[in-house]
Amino acid sequence: MKTLVVEDDPEARKALRLILQLDGFDVSTVASGQEAIRVLQADIPELIVLDVFMPEMDGYEVCRWVRANPSTAHVPVVMLSGRADPDSAARGMAAGANDFLAKPIKPSQLTRSLRAASLRAAMQAPLL
């Protein structure tokens, strides 16, 4: 599955790429919300892994943009955050995330969440 990882921390970005590639995902990465939007305007992935806390444009803003844009509104978004509090998770879900996971995250938990979000999206897609 073609997956876009949006993470400002270079070490976390590399780790997420490796985790997902080892599980068969086709991964591209960007380091900011603005960069994510530029990529999404040109090339739409099947999944998005989105860090919450980034400078200039946070993950909540990016997720709202994804949901408001007709060409990306259907793409599952799994948000990741160093904050595990219920308010952060509620904000993520209100922004349109399909799932909200607290860091540090187990690789199996991430891939399971992405596969479940992808399956739910496929089941909700209109029949052609």
C-alpha positions as CSV (number, residue, x, y, z in Angstrom):
1,M,0.0,0.0,0.0
2,K,1.3,3.4,-1.0
3,T,1.8,5.3,2.3
4,L,2.8,8.8,3.1
5,V,4.5,9.4,6.5
6,V,4.5,12.9,7.8
7,E,6.9,13.3,10.7
8,D,9.2,16.2,11.5
9,D,11.7,14.2,13.6
10,P,14.3,12.6,11.3
11,E,15.0,9.6,13.5
12,A,11.3,8.9,14.0
13,R,10.7,9.3,10.2
14,K,13.4,6.8,9.4
15,A,12.1,4.3,12.0
16,L,8.5,4.6,10.7
17,R,9.8,4.1,7.1
18,L,11.7,1.0,8.1
19,I,8.8,-0.5,10.1
20,L,6.4,0.0,7.3
21,Q,8.7,-1.2,4.5
22,L,9.5,-4.4,6.4
23,D,5.8,-5.1,6.5
24,G,5.4,-4.5,2.7
25,F,4.2,-0.9,2.6
26,D,5.4,1.4,-0.2
27,V,6.5,4.4,1.8
28,S,7.4,8.0,1.0
29,T,8.1,10.5,3.7
30,V,8.0,14.2,4.3
31,A,9.1,16.4,7.2
32,S,6.3,19.0,7.5
33,G,2.6,19.6,7.1
34,Q,3.2,22.1,4.3
35,E,5.4,19.5,2.4
36,A,2.6,16.9,2.9
37,I,0.0,19.1,1.3
38,R,2.3,19.8,-1.7
39,V,2.8,16.1,-2.1
40,L,-0.9,15.3,-1.7
41,Q,-1.8,17.8,-4.4
42,A,0.4,15.9,-6.9
43,D,0.3,12.3,-5.7
44,I,-2.4,10.7,-3.6
45,P,-1.4,7.8,-1.4
46,E,-3.6,5.0,-0.1
47,L,-2.7,5.8,3.6
48,I,-1.3,8.6,5.6
49,V,0.6,8.4,8.9
50,L,0.6,11.8,10.4
51,D,2.5,13.2,13.4
52,V,0.5,15.6,15.5
53,F,3.0,18.1,16.8
54,M,5.0,19.7,14.0
55,P,6.2,23.3,13.7
56,E,4.2,25.8,11.5
57,M,1.4,23.4,10.6
58,D,0.4,20.7,13.0
59,G,-1.2,17.3,12.2
60,Y,-4.6,18.5,13.1
61,E,-4.5,21.2,10.4
62,V,-3.2,18.7,7.8
63,C,-5.9,16.2,8.7
64,R,-8.6,18.8,8.3
65,W,-7.1,19.8,4.9
66,V,-7.1,16.1,3.8
67,R,-10.8,15.7,4.8
68,A,-11.8,19.0,3.2
69,N,-10.1,18.2,-0.2
70,P,-12.4,16.0,-2.4
71,S,-9.4,14.3,-4.0
72,T,-8.0,13.2,-0.6
73,A,-11.1,13.0,1.6
74,H,-11.3,9.2,1.3
75,V,-7.6,8.5,2.3
76,P,-7.3,6.9,5.7
77,V,-5.3,8.9,8.2
78,V,-3.6,7.5,11.3
79,M,-2.3,10.1,13.6
80,L,0.6,9.6,16.0
81,S,1.3,11.7,19.1
82,G,3.6,11.8,22.1
83,R,0.6,12.8,24.1
84,A,-1.7,10.0,25.1
85,D,-4.3,12.2,26.8
86,P,-8.0,11.8,25.8
87,D,-8.3,15.5,24.7
88,S,-5.5,15.0,22.0
89,A,-7.1,11.9,20.7
90,A,-10.5,13.6,20.6
91,R,-9.0,16.5,18.7
92,G,-7.5,14.0,16.2
93,M,-10.7,12.2,15.7
94,A,-12.6,15.5,15.3
95,A,-10.1,16.6,12.7
96,G,-11.0,13.4,10.7
97,A,-8.4,10.8,11.7
98,N,-9.3,7.2,11.4
99,D,-7.2,6.3,14.4
100,F,-5.0,8.1,16.9
101,L,-2.0,6.2,18.4
102,A,0.3,7.3,21.2
103,K,4.1,7.2,20.8
104,P,6.1,5.1,21.4
105,I,4.2,2.7,19.3
106,K,4.8,-1.0,18.8
107,P,5.4,-1.8,15.1
108,S,2.6,-4.4,15.0
109,Q,0.1,-1.9,16.5
110,L,0.9,0.6,13.8
111,T,0.7,-1.8,10.9
112,R,-2.5,-3.4,12.3
113,S,-4.1,0.1,12.6
114,L,-3.1,1.0,9.0
115,R,-4.4,-2.2,7.6
116,A,-7.7,-1.9,9.6
117,A,-8.1,1.8,8.4
118,S,-7.5,0.7,4.8
119,L,-10.0,-2.1,5.0
120,R,-12.7,0.1,6.6
121,A,-12.1,2.7,3.8
122,A,-12.4,0.0,1.1
123,M,-15.6,-1.2,2.6
124,Q,-17.1,2.3,2.6
125,A,-16.0,3.1,-1.0
126,P,-18.9,3.5,-3.4
127,L,-19.3,0.7,-5.9
128,L,-18.6,1.7,-9.5
